[in-house]
Amino acid sequence: MSHIIPLKLSAFALMVLAGCGTTLQAQSSASKEFIKAPLAVVKKAPVTENELKRWSHLDLVKDSIPGMSVDRAYAELLQGRTGQKVIVGIVDSGIDIEHEDLKGMIWTNPKEIPGNGIDDDKNGFIDDVHGWNFLGNAVHENLELTRIVKKGDDGSAQYKAALAQYNEKYEEALKNKQQVDFLLEVHKTIQKELNKKTYKIEDLSTLTSTDPKVARSKMVMTQIFSNAGPTFDPEVDFEEYREQVYDELDYNLNKEYDGRKVVGDNPDDIKNNHYGNNVVFGPDKEKALHGTHVAGIIAQVRGNNLGGDGVANNVEILTVRAVPDGDEYDKDIALAIRYAVDNGAKVINGSFGKSYSPHKDWVYDALSYAAKKDVLIVHAAGNDGYNIDETKNINYPNDSKDNVKEFTNNVITIGAINKQYGENVVAGFSNFGKINVDVFAPGEEIYATVPNNKYKYLQGTSMAAPNVAGVAALIRSYYPNLKAVQVKQILMDSGVALPSKVVLGEGENPGENPAAVSSAESSKTAKMVNAYNALLMAEKMSKK
C-alpha cells in the first residue's frame, strides 16, 4: 500500500514471524576534509536510548553509526554563524502547528489578516495564515488502483493491470486481517494472564500457566519481542497494525467508499482549484501524525531537551495538506506544490507516492513550475522494497516521463538506510534503483514530533526524505546564492559511500534474505547524505 509511503504491511508481518577513514582537524572549513567511510565500521557497544533518539544526527567515523553528521556540522562548521530564514513546504497529511516542539518554526502568511474571512492577499485562499488544506474534511481515500477499477473496464492495459493488482492486494489484506486478529488475541491473553495492559519481554518469564492457549501466546510474544527491537510496544504497535489493516479494507480497497464527496470539488478538473479550508491539521488532529513527524525531523527545536532535534535551525514550515489516508489525487498534489512555491518555499518535502497517476501531466507541470522558481523538491522513494527502475514498479510522482530521462533537474529521490553500517545498511523496505533513486538517508526508527505534544519512532522513506530536506534547508540558509540544482548536486556528490556490496529489498519469501549485490545497483550515487560534507562542498561551490 503506497499512501503517504507507509511501511509495507508485510514488512511488519515478517518482523513478527520471523574508502578509508579520515581524521578531521578543528581548523577553518577550508582545511577540513570530507568524511569518508572507514574500511571497517564495527559498533563497539549497543546503541543507547539517547543515541537511538538522534542516530540520524551522528557520525560514521566518530560514533560508528551511519548518521548524517549533523551534530558535527553544527559543532565544527556552523558555530557562531547565522543563516537566512528558509521556508520549507511540507505537502503531507497536515501538521499540528501548535506542537510544543514546533512552535516558532511555523510559517505565517505576512499578507493575510487572521480570522477576518477575507482573502487579503487575493490568492484565492481565504485566511490561509499558516498554509492550506486542499482536503477539507476528508480523511480516508481509495487507492488509485481502486479508483481505476471502480470506473469499469475500458479495455485499456492500465485497467487490466490495476484489476490484477487490486485482486492481489485484497487477498493480501484479508490474510493480514487474519494475522492481526490472531496477534490481538495473543496480546489480550497475555494481558489477562499478567493482569497488566503493558508489558515487556521479561514479564513473559513469570508466566507459569499450563493452559495451552497461554503457553502458545507466551511463545509467540517471546518471538515477537526478540525480533522487534527496543522500541516495540505491543499495545501501541498492534493497534497501529490493526488500524492500518482495517483501514485498507474499509477505505483504501473498498469500491463502495467515496472519500472525495465531502471535499465538494471535481478531482478531474484542474481549473476547479479553490477548495478546501485553512485548518492545516485537518478535521482530526491525530490523523496529522505523518505530516507532524515529517515536520519535526526537519524543524523541531534544537537543544531544548524536548523530543528530538530538527536538522535545520532557521526554517519556517509551510503546511499544505494534500495527502489522505489512501492515495493522494494528482490535482491536489499539483496545486499543493504550486501553492508552496507561490508562498516562498525554497525546499518542498513530498513523503507520499503511488503506483498509478491518471493526471500525472498536472504534477509534471507543477514540478517544472517549481524548477523555474528555483525550488528543490525532495521526494521519498517508497517502501515496497522494489527496484523502481522497472516499469511495473514506477513510483509517482517522478521526474521522468519515460522512467529513464529526467525532464527537470530540481527533484531528488531518497531511499532509506538503518543505523547498522554494513551489507544490510539499506532498509529492507526501501525502494531502490540506479536510475530513479538518487541517494539514501536515515529512515528507520526516527524519533520526532507527533500530534498533541507527543513524540514517536516512525520509519520509512517518508522519514528519510525530510532528513534530506533538512540538510537542503541548511545549505540554502547558509549559502543562499546556490541554486536548487546546485543543492541537489551537492547532496548527491558529497555523500558518504555505501559499502561496496549491499542487500536490496526484502526477498520473495518470509525470512528470506536476498544476496548482497554491488551498491552501484542501489541508486545513482550509491551514497548516504552527509550534512558535514554537504556544507563543505557548498562553501567551495558558493565561492566559485
Salt bridges, closest charged atoms under 4 A:
GLU49 OE2 - LYS53 NZ 3.73
GLU51 OE2 - LYS43 NZ 3.69
ASP59 OD2 - ARG72 NH1 2.79
ASP71 OD1 - ARG54 NH2 2.39
ASP71 OD1 - HIS57 ND1 3.79
ASP71 OD1 - ARG302 NH2 3.38
GLU76 OE1 - LYS32 NZ 3.21
GLU76 OE2 - ARG72 NE 3.33
ASP92 OD1 - HIS290 ND1 2.77
ASP96 OD1 - LYS285 NZ 3.36
GLU98 OE1 - LYS285 NZ 2.69
GLU141 OE1 - ARG147 NH2 3.30
GLU144 OE1 - ARG147 NH1 2.67
GLU144 OE1 - LYS354 NZ 2.76
ASP181 OD2 - LYS177 NZ 2.99
GLU185 OE2 - LYS213 NZ 3.76
ASP203 OD1 - LYS196 NZ 3.58
GLU235 OE1 - HIS187 NE2 2.80
GLU235 OE2 - LYS197 NZ 3.99
GLU239 OE2 - ARG242 NH2 2.88
GLU240 OE2 - LYS456 NZ 2.59
GLU243 OE2 - LYS287 NZ 2.64
ASP265 OD1 - ARG260 NE 2.89
ASP265 OD2 - LYS331 NZ 2.64
ASP268 OD1 - HIS359 NE2 2.91
ASP309 OD2 - ARG54 NH1 2.94
ASP325 OD1 - HIS3 NE2 2.70
ASP325 OD2 - HIS140 ND1 2.74
ASP330 OD1 - LYS354 NZ 2.96
ASP332 OD2 - ARG260 NH1 2.63
ASP374 OD2 - LYS346 NZ 3.89
ASP374 OD2 - ARG476 NH2 2.68
GLU390 OE1 - LYS392 NZ 3.89
GLU406 OE1 - LYS488 NZ 3.32
GLU406 OE2 - LYS524 NZ 2.48
ASP438 OD1 - LYS524 NZ 3.79
GLU445 OE1 - LYS419 NZ 2.67
GLU521 OE2 - LYS434 NZ 3.40
GLU539 OE2 - LYS543 NZ 3.19
